[in-house]
Amino acid sequence: MSGDTLGKLLEDVAHLPDVAESFVISTCNRVEVYADIDRFHGAVTGVCGLLAQYSGIPAGELTSSLYVHYEDRAVQHLLGVASGLDSMVVGEDQILGQVRSALALARSHGTLGRVLGDLGRTALRAGKRARAQTGIDRLGLSLVSVGLELAVAKINPEPSIHHVDGILAGRHVVVVGAGAMSGLAVATAARSGAARVTVTNRTLKNAERLAAAVAEHAPGAIGDVADFAELPVVIAEADLVVSCTGASGLVITESMVRDVVKQRTAGKPLPLLDLAMPRDVDPAVAELPGVHVIGMDEISGSGGAAVGEEEVAAVRSIVEEEFAVYGSAVRAASVTPTVVALRAKAATVVDAELARLSGRISEDGLSGHVLDEIARTVHRVVDKLLHAPTVRVKELASAPGGEEYANALRVLFDLDPRTVEAVTRADVEAASASEPSVSEPSVSEPSGIQKEEC
């Protein structure tokens, strides 16, 4: 989902009766709804209904393809996603930018508040650390680069080729589609040495935009467009075809490629890299002589091996650290309204007693200066008495099960639950009104179009 559709889904989720905040991550490989909710079952039912509505798949059929994570598992999942551990190609460098874009979109639609804003910042920090402190993306992995390596191996199966740079030297690459993934394919093909990149798309204007960018990525490379009706012709001329449209059905059929094979030089391989979801290329095409289809399954199967177990373990450690810090901060913050309510009650009691005292001793002719000094002294005494327990309860609250200490404070000091709730509500509203951007300092990422959604 993208564009207006994604914005509408985001707003519809936020308007569900059990949802307070939400954001949606949508890529070629996932649509994930994150929500701060009041009731689990009501929220899950509502979100599933919306996913069924927007996908056009009946809820009964869609359910088997869905997954749900709650509380800590949801937090851990997002941290893993942002760190690249949950990608089809482990360590690919697109997802962090996609998480950042999802948070920015939610903020622009007014569906992101303090809870998910804090969570989003934690996820971005975890993703940034994963890439800065480990080698998980040392090869600049992405779906496109891994796919290109596999495709080129069909043309030139040299075992010495391990990097995407230069592997398409002198080749003619055809890119079918003009979306974000196609843009990434064009940029990567040009930087990989392709002599010519032809873009074909149903909307010619979009194809022209991508073709014009070829020279920016590789001066001297030719970028041109072809009418979509001429797709069989351009495939017949290509050394490599990358297809990544948003079509709901097959774009490159078995009958089309069968005719294409007859027009090509005998023995010349035709690799077809299918990056679309759902797939663009008919699986039966792979049965034709000299034709090789590389799809998402093959990319996923090979990509993980490119990242060593040590890097993955190091990233998991970062995720665990960030999860622990986040959990501690959330638990510590949960006790703050109780502490504020306690101090407010103490201040109220002190002010009432000082007012009573002032009425009694004013008849003795004591000066206003003396009364002020008495007031300051009493306030200092109360502050000192409350300081240690309130600091300690915040420390204790940061540990698992620490909310019980806040409950104890409320019982011991007979705090009105409505006062605590009012403090919490005011805190949330103030944070939402003044909250800064969710963007973290940018992690080292490929420039330009590689920041686009895959």
ABEGO torsion letter per residue (X at the ends): XBEAAAAAAAAAAAABAABABBBBBBBAABBBBBBBBABAAAAAAAAAAAAAAAAGBBAAAAAAABBBBBEAAAAAAAAAAAAGAABABBGBAAAAAAAAAAAAAAAAAGABBAAAAAAAAAAAAAAAAAAAABAAAAAGBBAAAAAAAAAAAAABABAABABABGAABGBBBBBBEABAAAAAAAAAAAAAGBABBBBBBABAAAAAAAAAAAAAABBGBBBBBBBAAAAAAAAAABABBBBBBABABBABBAAAAAAAAAABBBGBBBBBBBABOBBABBAAAAABBGBBBBBAAAAAAAAAAABBAAAAAAAAAAAAAAAAAAAAAAAAAAAAAAAAAAAAAAAAAAAAAAAAAAAAAAAAGBBAAAAAAAAAAAAAAAAAAAAAAAAAAAAAAABBGAAAAAAAAAAAAGBBAAAAAAAAAAAAAAAAAABBBABBBBBBBBBEAAABBX
